[in-house]
């Protein structure tokens, strides 16, 4: 299961844990950035253009978007 899939399945619990201070708020911003990237790729933009447009939308660097993509698509063993 990827981190993206895990977050989507457990979003309500994660939001509660963020409010409690157990999880960093950067998880939600990473989810938003990755979701926007997926939106552009579904619209048949090339990967590099999807990253560029996502970076512009969130005012972050292209490198940061690539790091988030890598993090969200990694396989995690979650018990």
Buried (B, 14 or more C-beta within 10 A) or exposed (E): EBBBBBBEEEEEEBEEBBEEEEBEEEBBEBBBBBBBBBBBBEEEBEEEEBBBBBBEBBEBEEEBBBBBBEBBEEEEEEE
